[in-house]
Amino acid sequence: MNKREADRWDTLSNCITKLHSRGASNPFPPPALREQSAGLSTAVAAEYTRVVRQVEGRLRRQAGRITEEATRLDHQKEKLEKLLRSVRTALLMNQKNTDERTRRPATETEKDGADHLLCHEKKGLNELKQKLETLLRDTLNQLQALAQSSRRLLDCALERSRVIELLPQHGSPSAAGNLSVSPLSLKPDPSGPFTPECKEALESSATVLQTSQQLSRSIEQVMCDAIIKQATLHRIVNEGLLKKIAETQNLQQRLTLSSAATRKAIYRKQRQMQCASYSHGRALGPVSSDDLFCRERLNRPVVQVYERHPSFQLPESSLLTQGSVVLKQHLECGEKAVEELQVAHLQLEDDSRAKRVAASVDSAIIRLRRRKVPRLFVQSAST
């Protein structure tokens, strides 16, 4: 109690002592006994109700703080749920991206750096999801504890307010000064204005309020870290996919150049074979001997006169035979080379087509990830 309340209680005690002393010296009660007793009772009741109003006000103010903290924690819970939905959406998008990459051609389905980055993103998002779900459960439990503490404070305040119906809502300045006294300075008394139940409710609410404030700070820190980590994972995967697309397009361009060079080699070899085939036909001569010119016949007069001596023979026939054989071998080798070049050209075309399809699949994934980027990333980047 403050000094003013102590003086009032001393005054009341003195009045009671005087009444008892008068009764002891005089066997008859004083004429003003009824008025004095009524005044004494009124003073005692007034002091009790004023202290009870202090206790009731403290209980309601503490309940207001609990309600304010619950409202703030509920707003954080909504943000936490929004962030958790964002993480779950990112997990679904990660799974969709992984499934999309399986649509690449069979030659491009081997695990690469982009697949490892997607697996790393999935692992990080799962860790974030578990952490946020645990924090959300703690938040819900804390909200229940705050609601229970608020109900307990309000119940105690309602029970205390049963004796202050006759007091005005706005008292005098002296009453306002009395209301500033903390009820915690009073000693708990089951029959007094400040009961042990009220003290226990105030102390437990203070503990719950402190725990809630610590949880609120923890939620803020975890949410900031989660947004940064999720944005970092999203950015790393996008950069990895862009790097993979650039590598695939570079390989596809090199394959296209190699295919063009192979096609050029095929055309050049075919022209050589056409020339060799023409030369082979010229070496064989016409189909019918009747189509030979006189200068091309092996029995023309000059040859017959020259070969009258048996030791002399012209090499014309052997040279024609050897040239025909060599040209035929060259044609056979050229046909094999053309077939090999055509097979290589088809393989290069297939590889180039596969690279182009793989790059288009990864480009579609990048566009999807950019279109579905969470708004939290944009807000955090702008702030």
Secondary structure per residue as TSV (DSSP state, phi and psi in degrees):
chain	resnum	aa	ss	phi	psi
A	1	M	-	360.0	156.4
A	2	N	-	-87.8	-177.2
A	3	K	H	-66.9	-37.9
A	4	R	H	-64.9	-42.4
A	5	E	H	-67.2	-38.4
A	6	A	H	-62.5	-39.8
A	7	D	H	-63.4	-39.5
A	8	R	H	-64.8	-44.4
A	9	W	H	-64.1	-35.9
A	10	D	H	-65.6	-39.6
A	11	T	H	-63.0	-43.8
A	12	L	H	-63.1	-40.4
A	13	S	H	-64.3	-39.6
A	14	N	H	-63.9	-40.2
A	15	C	H	-61.3	-45.0
A	16	I	H	-63.4	-39.4
A	17	T	H	-65.0	-41.1
A	18	K	H	-63.1	-40.9
A	19	L	H	-61.8	-44.3
A	20	H	H	-65.9	-37.5
A	21	S	H	-68.2	-39.5
A	22	R	H	-65.1	-39.4
A	23	G	H	-65.2	-31.5
A	24	A	H	-73.7	-36.4
A	25	S	H	-83.1	-29.0
A	26	N	-	-123.2	123.2
A	27	P	S	-69.6	-14.4
A	28	F	S	-101.3	141.1
A	29	P	-	-70.2	152.4
A	30	P	-	-66.7	158.1
A	31	P	T	-64.0	-31.3
A	32	A	T	-94.1	26.0
A	33	L	H	-63.4	-43.4
A	34	R	H	-62.0	-45.3
A	35	E	H	-65.2	-41.8
A	36	Q	H	-65.4	-40.9
A	37	S	H	-64.9	-42.6
A	38	A	H	-64.1	-41.5
A	39	G	H	-64.9	-40.6
A	40	L	H	-63.2	-44.3
A	41	S	H	-62.8	-41.1
A	42	T	H	-63.1	-41.2
A	43	A	H	-65.0	-43.5
A	44	V	H	-62.7	-45.2
A	45	A	H	-64.4	-38.5
A	46	A	H	-64.9	-45.0
A	47	E	H	-63.1	-41.0
A	48	Y	H	-64.0	-45.2
A	49	T	H	-67.3	-34.3
A	50	R	H	-65.8	-42.1
A	51	V	H	-66.8	-38.6
A	52	V	H	-63.2	-37.6
A	53	R	H	-65.8	-34.6
A	54	Q	H	-61.4	-46.3
A	55	V	H	-63.2	-44.1
A	56	E	H	-63.4	-39.5
A	57	G	H	-65.0	-40.7
A	58	R	H	-64.1	-39.7
A	59	L	H	-63.7	-43.1
A	60	R	H	-70.7	-36.3
A	61	R	H	-64.7	-40.0
A	62	Q	H	-66.2	-38.1
A	63	A	H	-64.1	-36.3
A	64	G	H	-64.3	-40.8
A	65	R	H	-63.1	-40.7
A	66	I	H	-62.9	-43.0
A	67	T	H	-64.2	-41.8
A	68	E	H	-62.5	-43.0
A	69	E	H	-65.4	-37.9
A	70	A	H	-65.0	-38.8
A	71	T	H	-64.2	-44.3
A	72	R	H	-65.1	-40.4
A	73	L	H	-68.5	-32.8
A	74	D	H	-67.1	-37.8
A	75	H	H	-63.9	-40.4
A	76	Q	H	-65.9	-33.9
A	77	K	H	-63.5	-40.6
A	78	E	H	-62.6	-43.0
A	79	K	H	-63.7	-38.3
A	80	L	H	-65.5	-41.4
A	81	E	H	-64.7	-38.6
A	82	K	H	-63.6	-42.7
A	83	L	H	-66.1	-37.7
A	84	L	H	-65.8	-39.3
A	85	R	H	-62.8	-37.4
A	86	S	H	-64.1	-41.0
A	87	V	H	-66.0	-41.5
A	88	R	H	-65.1	-38.8
A	89	T	H	-63.4	-39.8
A	90	A	H	-64.6	-35.9
A	91	L	H	-65.8	-42.3
A	92	L	H	-63.2	-41.1
A	93	M	H	-66.3	-37.1
A	94	N	H	-62.6	-43.1
A	95	Q	H	-65.0	-38.7
A	96	K	H	-65.9	-39.6
A	97	N	H	-64.0	-40.2
A	98	T	H	-64.2	-41.2
A	99	D	H	-67.1	-36.6
A	100	E	H	-64.4	-36.1
A	101	R	H	-70.8	-17.9
A	102	T	T	-74.9	-11.1
A	103	R	T	-83.1	-0.5
A	104	R	S	-68.0	162.0
A	105	P	-	-58.1	160.5
A	106	A	G	-60.6	-32.2
A	107	T	G	-73.9	-10.4
A	108	E	G	-113.9	8.4
A	109	T	-	-86.9	2.6
A	110	E	S	-69.5	143.8
A	111	K	-	-61.1	133.2
A	112	D	-	-131.5	-170.3
A	113	G	H	-63.7	-35.5
A	114	A	H	-64.4	-39.4
A	115	D	H	-63.7	-40.9
A	116	H	H	-65.2	-37.5
A	117	L	H	-66.1	-38.8
A	118	L	H	-64.7	-40.0
A	119	C	H	-64.2	-41.0
A	120	H	H	-64.0	-40.7
A	121	E	H	-63.5	-42.5
A	122	K	H	-62.5	-42.1
A	123	K	H	-63.6	-45.2
A	124	G	H	-64.2	-39.5
A	125	L	H	-67.6	-36.9
A	126	N	H	-64.1	-40.5
A	127	E	H	-63.2	-43.6
A	128	L	H	-61.6	-41.4
A	129	K	H	-61.9	-45.9
A	130	Q	H	-63.9	-41.2
A	131	K	H	-65.1	-43.1
A	132	L	H	-69.6	-36.3
A	133	E	H	-65.1	-41.2
A	134	T	H	-62.6	-43.7
A	135	L	H	-65.4	-35.3
A	136	L	H	-67.2	-39.8
A	137	R	H	-62.5	-43.0
A	138	D	H	-62.1	-37.7
A	139	T	H	-65.5	-43.0
A	140	L	H	-63.6	-41.7
A	141	N	H	-63.4	-39.9
A	142	Q	H	-67.6	-36.8
A	143	L	H	-63.1	-39.7
A	144	Q	H	-63.9	-40.9
A	145	A	H	-64.6	-40.2
A	146	L	H	-64.8	-41.9
A	147	A	H	-64.0	-41.5
A	148	Q	H	-64.8	-42.0
A	149	S	H	-65.1	-39.7
A	150	S	H	-64.1	-42.7
A	151	R	H	-62.6	-39.5
A	152	R	H	-65.6	-42.2
A	153	L	H	-64.3	-43.1
A	154	L	H	-67.6	-35.6
A	155	D	H	-64.0	-44.0
A	156	C	H	-64.1	-41.0
A	157	A	H	-64.5	-38.7
A	158	L	H	-66.0	-39.5
A	159	E	H	-66.5	-38.1
A	160	R	H	-71.5	-31.1
A	161	S	G	-75.7	0.1
A	162	R	G	-69.7	-17.2
A	163	V	G	-111.0	9.6
A	164	I	-	-118.5	25.1
A	165	E	T	-68.8	-29.3
A	166	L	T	-86.5	-6.8
A	167	L	S	-83.1	144.2
A	168	P	-	-70.2	154.5
A	169	Q	S	-68.6	-35.9
A	170	H	S	-120.6	110.2
A	171	G	-	-89.5	-171.1
A	172	S	-	-76.3	169.3
A	173	P	H	-57.4	-34.7
A	174	S	H	-65.6	-38.1
A	175	A	H	-66.6	-38.6
A	176	A	H	-63.2	-36.0
A	177	G	H	-65.0	-38.1
A	178	N	H	-65.6	-33.3
A	179	L	H	-69.7	-16.2
A	180	S	T	-77.9	-9.2
A	181	V	S	-71.9	134.8
A	182	S	-	-78.1	130.2
A	183	P	G	-65.1	-21.0
A	184	L	G	-66.9	-17.4
A	185	S	G	-76.5	-15.7
A	186	L	S	-80.4	154.1
A	187	K	-	-86.5	128.4
A	188	P	-	-60.8	134.9
A	189	D	-	-142.2	124.5
A	190	P	T	-58.3	-28.9
A	191	S	T	-104.0	6.9
A	192	G	S	-100.5	-174.9
A	193	P	S	-71.1	-28.3
A	194	F	S	-111.5	95.5
A	195	T	-	-83.0	160.5
A	196	P	H	-60.3	-30.4
A	197	E	H	-63.4	-40.4
A	198	C	H	-65.6	-42.4
A	199	K	H	-62.8	-44.5
A	200	E	H	-63.5	-39.0
A	201	A	H	-64.9	-41.5
A	202	L	H	-66.6	-43.9
A	203	E	H	-66.7	-43.7
A	204	S	H	-65.3	-36.7
A	205	S	H	-67.4	-35.9
A	206	A	H	-64.2	-40.5
A	207	T	H	-64.7	-44.2
A	208	V	H	-63.5	-39.1
A	209	L	H	-65.1	-41.8
A	210	Q	H	-64.8	-42.8
A	211	T	H	-62.4	-39.6
A	212	S	H	-65.4	-40.2
A	213	Q	H	-64.8	-41.0
A	214	Q	H	-63.1	-42.2
A	215	L	H	-64.1	-36.8
A	216	S	H	-63.7	-43.8
A	217	R	H	-64.1	-38.9
A	218	S	H	-64.2	-39.4
A	219	I	H	-63.3	-43.7
A	220	E	H	-59.7	-44.9
A	221	Q	H	-66.7	-44.0
A	222	V	H	-64.8	-39.7
A	223	M	H	-65.4	-42.4
A	224	C	H	-61.7	-45.9
A	225	D	H	-63.9	-38.8
A	226	A	H	-66.5	-42.2
A	227	I	H	-63.4	-43.3
A	228	I	H	-64.7	-43.4
A	229	K	H	-66.6	-42.9
A	230	Q	H	-63.9	-41.5
A	231	A	H	-65.4	-37.4
A	232	T	H	-65.8	-44.4
A	233	L	H	-61.6	-42.9
A	234	H	H	-61.9	-42.8
A	235	R	H	-69.0	-40.1
A	236	I	H	-63.9	-42.5
A	237	V	H	-65.2	-42.1
A	238	N	H	-61.9	-43.4
A	239	E	H	-64.8	-39.6
A	240	G	H	-63.7	-41.1
A	241	L	H	-66.6	-39.7
A	242	L	H	-63.6	-40.2
A	243	K	H	-64.4	-40.9
A	244	K	H	-64.6	-40.4
A	245	I	H	-63.0	-42.6
A	246	A	H	-63.0	-42.6
A	247	E	H	-64.0	-42.9
A	248	T	H	-64.0	-43.2
A	249	Q	H	-65.9	-36.4
A	250	N	H	-63.5	-44.9
A	251	L	H	-64.2	-39.0
A	252	Q	H	-64.3	-38.6
A	253	Q	H	-66.7	-40.9
A	254	R	H	-66.2	-37.8
A	255	L	H	-65.2	-37.6
A	256	T	H	-63.7	-42.7
A	257	L	H	-63.7	-41.7
A	258	S	H	-65.3	-37.9
A	259	S	H	-64.6	-40.6
A	260	A	H	-65.2	-40.8
A	261	A	H	-64.6	-38.2
A	262	T	H	-66.2	-41.9
A	263	R	H	-63.1	-37.9
A	264	K	H	-64.6	-40.9
A	265	A	H	-64.8	-36.4
A	266	I	H	-63.3	-45.8
A	267	Y	H	-63.1	-41.1
A	268	R	H	-64.4	-41.6
A	269	K	H	-67.2	-37.5
A	270	Q	H	-65.4	-37.3
A	271	R	H	-66.1	-39.5
A	272	Q	H	-63.0	-39.3
A	273	M	H	-67.8	-35.8
A	274	Q	H	-63.4	-42.5
A	275	C	H	-64.8	-42.4
A	276	A	H	-66.3	-38.8
A	277	S	H	-64.8	-39.3
A	278	Y	H	-64.3	-42.7
A	279	S	H	-65.2	-39.0
A	280	H	H	-63.9	-40.1
A	281	G	H	-65.3	-39.3
A	282	R	H	-66.0	-35.2
A	283	A	H	-70.9	-36.4
A	284	L	H	-72.2	-30.2
A	285	G	-	87.3	-175.4
A	286	P	-	-71.0	164.0
A	287	V	S	-68.1	-41.8
A	288	S	S	-104.0	139.0
A	289	S	G	-67.7	-17.6
A	290	D	G	-69.4	-20.1
A	291	D	G	-87.4	-1.0
A	292	L	-	-76.1	142.0
A	293	F	-	-74.3	164.2
A	294	C	G	-65.7	-34.8
A	295	R	G	-73.4	-13.3
A	296	E	G	-97.4	-8.6
A	297	R	-	-76.6	144.1
A	298	L	T	-81.6	-10.9
A	299	N	T	-110.2	28.6
A	300	R	S	-69.7	160.6
A	301	P	H	-57.9	-36.8
A	302	V	H	-63.8	-42.0
A	303	V	H	-67.9	-41.9
A	304	Q	H	-64.3	-40.5
A	305	V	H	-67.7	-39.1
A	306	Y	H	-67.8	-33.8
A	307	E	T	-90.7	13.8
A	308	R	T	-67.5	-30.3
A	309	H	S	-83.9	130.7
A	310	P	T	-70.4	-21.8
A	311	S	T	-81.4	-5.9
A	312	F	-	-114.3	132.6
A	313	Q	-	-147.5	130.5
A	314	L	-	-74.4	143.7
A	315	P	S	-85.8	13.9
A	316	E	H	-61.7	-45.7
A	317	S	H	-66.3	-42.6
A	318	S	H	-66.5	-38.2
A	319	L	H	-64.4	-41.2
A	320	L	H	-63.6	-40.3
A	321	T	H	-65.5	-46.0
A	322	Q	H	-63.4	-41.7
A	323	G	H	-63.3	-39.0
A	324	S	H	-64.4	-41.9
A	325	V	H	-64.0	-44.9
A	326	V	H	-63.3	-42.8
A	327	L	H	-65.0	-36.4
A	328	K	H	-65.8	-42.8
A	329	Q	H	-63.0	-40.5
A	330	H	H	-63.0	-38.7
A	331	L	H	-65.5	-41.6
A	332	E	H	-64.3	-44.6
A	333	C	H	-63.8	-38.3
A	334	G	H	-64.7	-38.8
A	335	E	H	-63.4	-42.4
A	336	K	H	-63.2	-41.9
A	337	A	H	-64.4	-40.1
A	338	V	H	-64.1	-40.9
A	339	E	H	-62.4	-44.1
A	340	E	H	-63.6	-41.2
A	341	L	H	-64.9	-37.9
A	342	Q	H	-65.9	-41.3
A	343	V	H	-62.1	-44.7
A	344	A	H	-63.4	-38.5
A	345	H	H	-63.7	-43.5
A	346	L	H	-64.0	-39.9
A	347	Q	H	-64.8	-41.8
A	348	L	H	-64.6	-39.3
A	349	E	H	-64.3	-41.5
A	350	D	H	-64.3	-43.7
A	351	D	H	-64.1	-41.1
A	352	S	H	-64.1	-40.8
A	353	R	H	-64.8	-40.6
A	354	A	H	-64.5	-41.7
A	355	K	H	-63.9	-39.2
A	356	R	H	-65.4	-41.3
A	357	V	H	-66.4	-42.2
A	358	A	H	-62.6	-41.9
A	359	A	H	-64.8	-37.5
A	360	S	H	-67.4	-37.5
A	361	V	H	-64.2	-46.8
A	362	D	H	-65.0	-35.8
A	363	S	H	-65.4	-38.9
A	364	A	H	-64.2	-38.0
A	365	I	H	-64.3	-42.6
A	366	I	H	-62.1	-44.2
A	367	R	H	-62.6	-40.3
A	368	L	H	-63.6	-43.6
A	369	R	H	-66.8	-36.4
A	370	R	H	-72.2	-34.2
A	371	R	H	-73.6	-32.3
A	372	K	T	-99.3	20.8
A	373	V	-	-63.6	133.0
A	374	P	-	-62.8	145.4
A	375	R	H	-66.7	-25.1
A	376	L	H	-61.4	-34.2
A	377	F	H	-64.7	-42.4
A	378	V	H	-65.6	-42.5
A	379	Q	H	-65.7	-42.9
A	380	S	H	-66.6	-35.4
A	381	A	H	-69.7	-36.3
A	382	S	H	-72.6	-31.6
A	383	T	-	-85.0	360.0
